[in-house]
Amino acid sequence: MSDSWSNLSFEEALAELEGAVRRLEEGDLTLEEAIALYERGMRLAARCSDALDTAELQVQKLTVVGDQQQVGMFFEEEEE
């Protein structure tokens, strides 16, 4: 059985994480609710981080030119 957060897309996980942060910042939760929401938020943050790491690896694979890897070429500013 997998956790429901692990099946979320990056966008879904990020939106839910943002909502959890808002609710925690409002401060109208019981201690138990706040702890449970914090734990879920940490799992969602890990999910987002994993998704970003995966995307970075995919970009690195796509930027291989010959035997040389051109990491970051999509993110560098153009020289004038």
Residue frames relative to the residue before (quaternion, step in Angstrom):
aa qw qx qy qz dx dy dz
M 1.0000 0.0000 0.0000 0.0000 0.00 0.00 0.00
S 0.1924 -0.7928 0.5683 0.1072 3.59 -0.67 1.03
D 0.5645 -0.5939 0.4525 0.3519 3.54 -1.23 0.54
S 0.5774 -0.6141 0.4139 0.3439 3.56 -1.08 0.74
W 0.6248 0.5589 -0.3442 0.4229 3.61 1.07 -0.64
S 0.6413 0.5473 -0.3348 0.4209 3.61 1.08 -0.62
N 0.6775 0.4765 -0.2921 0.4782 3.60 1.23 -0.33
L 0.5134 0.6523 -0.4182 0.3687 3.58 1.26 -0.06
S 0.4798 -0.6121 0.5270 0.3426 3.54 -1.17 0.54
F 0.6860 -0.4586 0.3527 0.4412 3.56 -1.26 0.25
E 0.6769 0.5103 -0.2910 0.4434 3.56 0.88 -0.98
E 0.6537 0.5072 -0.3071 0.4702 3.58 1.00 -0.83
A 0.6654 0.5017 -0.2974 0.4659 3.56 0.94 -0.92
L 0.6566 0.5098 -0.3111 0.4606 3.58 0.96 -0.84
A 0.6501 0.5094 -0.3157 0.4672 3.59 0.94 -0.84
E 0.6686 0.4838 -0.3030 0.4765 3.58 0.94 -0.84
L 0.6268 0.5307 -0.3304 0.4652 3.58 1.04 -0.74
E 0.6450 0.5130 -0.3177 0.4690 3.58 0.95 -0.84
G 0.6435 0.5174 -0.3122 0.4699 3.58 1.03 -0.79
A 0.6437 0.5182 -0.3189 0.4643 3.58 1.00 -0.82
V 0.6381 0.5219 -0.3235 0.4646 3.58 0.98 -0.83
R 0.6377 0.5283 -0.3244 0.4571 3.59 0.95 -0.86
R 0.6765 0.4930 -0.2958 0.4604 3.57 0.89 -0.96
L 0.6530 0.5022 -0.3183 0.4691 3.59 0.99 -0.78
E 0.6574 0.5139 -0.3087 0.4566 3.58 1.01 -0.78
E 0.6041 0.5658 -0.3556 0.4341 3.59 1.10 -0.61
G 0.2852 -0.8310 0.4421 0.1805 3.55 1.19 -0.56
D 0.5537 0.6243 -0.4034 0.3754 3.61 1.14 0.33
L 0.4815 0.6516 -0.4382 0.3893 3.59 1.16 0.58
T 0.5137 -0.5746 0.5141 0.3764 3.53 -1.25 0.36
L 0.6731 -0.4841 0.3582 0.4293 3.56 -1.23 0.30
E 0.6617 0.5125 -0.3044 0.4547 3.58 0.92 -0.88
E 0.6513 0.5037 -0.3097 0.4756 3.58 1.00 -0.85
A 0.6537 0.5202 -0.3109 0.4533 3.57 0.96 -0.87
I 0.6556 0.5017 -0.3162 0.4675 3.59 0.95 -0.83
A 0.6603 0.5014 -0.3094 0.4658 3.59 0.91 -0.88
L 0.6651 0.4925 -0.3014 0.4735 3.58 0.97 -0.83
Y 0.6210 0.5337 -0.3307 0.4692 3.58 1.05 -0.76
E 0.6498 0.5130 -0.3140 0.4648 3.60 0.93 -0.88
R 0.6563 0.4868 -0.3130 0.4841 3.58 0.94 -0.85
G 0.6315 0.5390 -0.3302 0.4491 3.58 0.98 -0.79
M 0.6440 0.5130 -0.3230 0.4666 3.58 0.99 -0.77
R 0.6448 0.5007 -0.3217 0.4796 3.60 1.03 -0.74
L 0.6465 0.5125 -0.3148 0.4693 3.57 1.02 -0.81
A 0.6342 0.5220 -0.3261 0.4680 3.59 1.01 -0.80
A 0.6383 0.5116 -0.3192 0.4786 3.59 1.03 -0.79
R 0.6269 0.5349 -0.3266 0.4629 3.60 1.01 -0.81
C 0.6621 0.4978 -0.3006 0.4728 3.57 0.95 -0.90
S 0.6479 0.5218 -0.3101 0.4603 3.57 0.96 -0.87
D 0.6475 0.5129 -0.3113 0.4699 3.58 0.97 -0.86
A 0.6540 0.5129 -0.3134 0.4594 3.58 0.96 -0.87
L 0.6582 0.4975 -0.3086 0.4733 3.59 0.98 -0.80
D 0.6281 0.5259 -0.3330 0.4670 3.60 1.02 -0.76
T 0.6482 0.5150 -0.3086 0.4684 3.57 0.99 -0.86
A 0.6544 0.5067 -0.3107 0.4674 3.56 0.95 -0.87
E 0.6368 0.5286 -0.3305 0.4537 3.59 0.98 -0.81
L 0.6499 0.5071 -0.3164 0.4695 3.59 0.98 -0.81
Q 0.6383 0.5219 -0.3276 0.4615 3.57 1.01 -0.77
V 0.6439 0.5069 -0.3200 0.4754 3.58 0.98 -0.82
Q 0.6415 0.5224 -0.3305 0.4543 3.58 0.95 -0.82
K 0.6510 0.5081 -0.3170 0.4664 3.59 0.97 -0.80
L 0.6792 0.4979 -0.2879 0.4559 3.58 1.02 -0.78
T 0.7039 0.4708 -0.2698 0.4584 3.58 1.16 -0.46
V 0.4071 0.6961 -0.4910 0.3297 3.57 1.22 0.31
V 0.0479 -0.7753 0.6297 -0.0109 3.55 -0.81 1.08
G 0.8004 -0.0472 -0.0151 0.5974 3.57 -0.40 1.21
D 0.7495 -0.3086 0.2621 0.5238 3.55 -0.78 -1.03
Q 0.6211 0.5395 -0.3359 0.4586 3.58 1.28 -0.03
Q 0.2742 -0.7515 0.5761 0.1678 3.53 -0.91 0.89
Q 0.2117 -0.7874 0.5735 0.0794 3.55 -0.76 1.11
V 0.0170 -0.8401 0.5416 -0.0240 3.57 0.65 1.14
G 0.8281 0.2535 -0.1959 0.4600 3.52 -1.01 0.88
M 0.4216 0.7311 -0.4720 0.2548 3.60 1.15 -0.02
F 0.6337 0.5320 -0.3330 0.4522 3.59 1.16 -0.51
F 0.7461 0.4347 -0.2029 0.4617 3.55 1.16 -0.58
E 0.5464 0.6121 -0.4053 0.4032 3.58 1.23 -0.21
E 0.4744 -0.6545 0.5053 0.3022 3.54 -1.10 0.73
E 0.5261 -0.6317 0.4684 0.3237 3.53 -1.12 0.70
E 0.3694 -0.7058 0.5584 0.2312 3.55 -1.04 0.82
E 0.3101 -0.7661 0.5363 0.1713 3.54 -0.98 0.85
